[in-house]
Amino acid sequence: MVTNMVIFLTVLVYGVNFLVYMYLKINHIKDYLEKIAIYFGTNMTLLFTSGIFLFFGKIVEDGILVFE
């Protein structure tokens, strides 16, 4: 279960980074500091939510294994 979640979250992170790249490319944002801030903020949010999903996924998986 956790392995599938890690694969899903990896694909999600790469997909969102691609969408952010396309957003910056389409809107022609030239300020490098603004680009870095957008990438940093997006990736920090994704990593935070991924960590939460993995934490609760591991708790659920261990809880299910205890009952088996």
PyMOL CGO cylinders between C-alpha atoms (Angstrom):
from pymol import cmd
from pymol.cgo import CYLINDER

trace = [
    CYLINDER, 0.00, 0.00, 0.00, 2.74, 2.46, 0.93, 0.3, 1, 1, 1, 1, 1, 1,
    CYLINDER, 2.74, 2.46, 0.93, 4.70, 1.52, -2.20, 0.3, 1, 1, 1, 1, 1, 1,
    CYLINDER, 4.70, 1.52, -2.20, 1.73, 2.37, -4.41, 0.3, 1, 1, 1, 1, 1, 1,
    CYLINDER, 1.73, 2.37, -4.41, 1.26, 5.64, -2.54, 0.3, 1, 1, 1, 1, 1, 1,
    CYLINDER, 1.26, 5.64, -2.54, 4.93, 6.56, -3.03, 0.3, 1, 1, 1, 1, 1, 1,
    CYLINDER, 4.93, 6.56, -3.03, 4.63, 5.89, -6.76, 0.3, 1, 1, 1, 1, 1, 1,
    CYLINDER, 4.63, 5.89, -6.76, 1.43, 7.95, -6.97, 0.3, 1, 1, 1, 1, 1, 1,
    CYLINDER, 1.43, 7.95, -6.97, 2.93, 10.86, -5.02, 0.3, 1, 1, 1, 1, 1, 1,
    CYLINDER, 2.93, 10.86, -5.02, 6.07, 10.82, -7.19, 0.3, 1, 1, 1, 1, 1, 1,
    CYLINDER, 6.07, 10.82, -7.19, 3.97, 11.02, -10.34, 0.3, 1, 1, 1, 1, 1, 1,
    CYLINDER, 3.97, 11.02, -10.34, 1.89, 13.77, -8.72, 0.3, 1, 1, 1, 1, 1, 1,
    CYLINDER, 1.89, 13.77, -8.72, 4.98, 15.85, -7.85, 0.3, 1, 1, 1, 1, 1, 1,
    CYLINDER, 4.98, 15.85, -7.85, 6.42, 15.54, -11.35, 0.3, 1, 1, 1, 1, 1, 1,
    CYLINDER, 6.42, 15.54, -11.35, 3.03, 16.31, -12.90, 0.3, 1, 1, 1, 1, 1, 1,
    CYLINDER, 3.03, 16.31, -12.90, 2.49, 19.42, -10.80, 0.3, 1, 1, 1, 1, 1, 1,
    CYLINDER, 2.49, 19.42, -10.80, 6.03, 20.61, -11.51, 0.3, 1, 1, 1, 1, 1, 1,
    CYLINDER, 6.03, 20.61, -11.51, 5.35, 20.21, -15.23, 0.3, 1, 1, 1, 1, 1, 1,
    CYLINDER, 5.35, 20.21, -15.23, 2.12, 22.19, -14.91, 0.3, 1, 1, 1, 1, 1, 1,
    CYLINDER, 2.12, 22.19, -14.91, 3.94, 24.96, -13.02, 0.3, 1, 1, 1, 1, 1, 1,
    CYLINDER, 3.94, 24.96, -13.02, 6.63, 25.00, -15.72, 0.3, 1, 1, 1, 1, 1, 1,
    CYLINDER, 6.63, 25.00, -15.72, 3.98, 25.33, -18.43, 0.3, 1, 1, 1, 1, 1, 1,
    CYLINDER, 3.98, 25.33, -18.43, 2.20, 28.08, -16.44, 0.3, 1, 1, 1, 1, 1, 1,
    CYLINDER, 2.20, 28.08, -16.44, 5.42, 30.06, -16.16, 0.3, 1, 1, 1, 1, 1, 1,
    CYLINDER, 5.42, 30.06, -16.16, 6.20, 29.51, -19.83, 0.3, 1, 1, 1, 1, 1, 1,
    CYLINDER, 6.20, 29.51, -19.83, 2.73, 30.56, -21.04, 0.3, 1, 1, 1, 1, 1, 1,
    CYLINDER, 2.73, 30.56, -21.04, 2.53, 33.66, -18.83, 0.3, 1, 1, 1, 1, 1, 1,
    CYLINDER, 2.53, 33.66, -18.83, 6.09, 34.75, -19.77, 0.3, 1, 1, 1, 1, 1, 1,
    CYLINDER, 6.09, 34.75, -19.77, 7.26, 35.43, -16.23, 0.3, 1, 1, 1, 1, 1, 1,
    CYLINDER, 7.26, 35.43, -16.23, 10.80, 36.70, -16.67, 0.3, 1, 1, 1, 1, 1, 1,
    CYLINDER, 10.80, 36.70, -16.67, 11.70, 37.60, -13.08, 0.3, 1, 1, 1, 1, 1, 1,
    CYLINDER, 11.70, 37.60, -13.08, 13.97, 34.78, -11.88, 0.3, 1, 1, 1, 1, 1, 1,
    CYLINDER, 13.97, 34.78, -11.88, 13.33, 35.43, -8.22, 0.3, 1, 1, 1, 1, 1, 1,
    CYLINDER, 13.33, 35.43, -8.22, 9.58, 35.13, -8.77, 0.3, 1, 1, 1, 1, 1, 1,
    CYLINDER, 9.58, 35.13, -8.77, 10.07, 31.86, -10.69, 0.3, 1, 1, 1, 1, 1, 1,
    CYLINDER, 10.07, 31.86, -10.69, 12.20, 30.41, -7.90, 0.3, 1, 1, 1, 1, 1, 1,
    CYLINDER, 12.20, 30.41, -7.90, 9.63, 31.51, -5.30, 0.3, 1, 1, 1, 1, 1, 1,
    CYLINDER, 9.63, 31.51, -5.30, 6.80, 29.84, -7.23, 0.3, 1, 1, 1, 1, 1, 1,
    CYLINDER, 6.80, 29.84, -7.23, 8.76, 26.60, -7.68, 0.3, 1, 1, 1, 1, 1, 1,
    CYLINDER, 8.76, 26.60, -7.68, 9.90, 26.60, -4.03, 0.3, 1, 1, 1, 1, 1, 1,
    CYLINDER, 9.90, 26.60, -4.03, 6.42, 27.27, -2.68, 0.3, 1, 1, 1, 1, 1, 1,
    CYLINDER, 6.42, 27.27, -2.68, 4.83, 24.64, -4.89, 0.3, 1, 1, 1, 1, 1, 1,
    CYLINDER, 4.83, 24.64, -4.89, 7.39, 21.98, -4.04, 0.3, 1, 1, 1, 1, 1, 1,
    CYLINDER, 7.39, 21.98, -4.04, 7.30, 22.69, -0.30, 0.3, 1, 1, 1, 1, 1, 1,
    CYLINDER, 7.30, 22.69, -0.30, 3.51, 22.39, -0.32, 0.3, 1, 1, 1, 1, 1, 1,
    CYLINDER, 3.51, 22.39, -0.32, 3.66, 19.13, -2.29, 0.3, 1, 1, 1, 1, 1, 1,
    CYLINDER, 3.66, 19.13, -2.29, 6.32, 17.64, -0.03, 0.3, 1, 1, 1, 1, 1, 1,
    CYLINDER, 6.32, 17.64, -0.03, 4.36, 18.63, 3.08, 0.3, 1, 1, 1, 1, 1, 1,
    CYLINDER, 4.36, 18.63, 3.08, 1.14, 17.03, 1.83, 0.3, 1, 1, 1, 1, 1, 1,
    CYLINDER, 1.14, 17.03, 1.83, 3.04, 13.96, 0.59, 0.3, 1, 1, 1, 1, 1, 1,
    CYLINDER, 3.04, 13.96, 0.59, 4.55, 13.52, 4.03, 0.3, 1, 1, 1, 1, 1, 1,
    CYLINDER, 4.55, 13.52, 4.03, 1.13, 13.75, 5.65, 0.3, 1, 1, 1, 1, 1, 1,
    CYLINDER, 1.13, 13.75, 5.65, -0.32, 11.17, 3.23, 0.3, 1, 1, 1, 1, 1, 1,
    CYLINDER, -0.32, 11.17, 3.23, 2.60, 8.79, 3.83, 0.3, 1, 1, 1, 1, 1, 1,
    CYLINDER, 2.60, 8.79, 3.83, 2.42, 9.22, 7.60, 0.3, 1, 1, 1, 1, 1, 1,
    CYLINDER, 2.42, 9.22, 7.60, -1.29, 8.42, 7.80, 0.3, 1, 1, 1, 1, 1, 1,
    CYLINDER, -1.29, 8.42, 7.80, -0.94, 5.68, 5.17, 0.3, 1, 1, 1, 1, 1, 1,
    CYLINDER, -0.94, 5.68, 5.17, 1.73, 3.98, 7.26, 0.3, 1, 1, 1, 1, 1, 1,
    CYLINDER, 1.73, 3.98, 7.26, -0.42, 4.29, 10.39, 0.3, 1, 1, 1, 1, 1, 1,
    CYLINDER, -0.42, 4.29, 10.39, -3.39, 2.74, 8.57, 0.3, 1, 1, 1, 1, 1, 1,
    CYLINDER, -3.39, 2.74, 8.57, -1.23, -0.03, 7.10, 0.3, 1, 1, 1, 1, 1, 1,
    CYLINDER, -1.23, -0.03, 7.10, 0.27, -0.91, 10.49, 0.3, 1, 1, 1, 1, 1, 1,
    CYLINDER, 0.27, -0.91, 10.49, -3.19, -0.79, 12.06, 0.3, 1, 1, 1, 1, 1, 1,
    CYLINDER, -3.19, -0.79, 12.06, -4.53, -3.21, 9.46, 0.3, 1, 1, 1, 1, 1, 1,
    CYLINDER, -4.53, -3.21, 9.46, -1.58, -5.55, 9.96, 0.3, 1, 1, 1, 1, 1, 1,
    CYLINDER, -1.58, -5.55, 9.96, -2.21, -5.62, 13.72, 0.3, 1, 1, 1, 1, 1, 1,
    CYLINDER, -2.21, -5.62, 13.72, -5.77, -6.88, 13.15, 0.3, 1, 1, 1, 1, 1, 1,
    CYLINDER, -5.77, -6.88, 13.15, -4.72, -9.67, 10.75, 0.3, 1, 1, 1, 1, 1, 1,
]
cmd.load_cgo(trace, "trace")
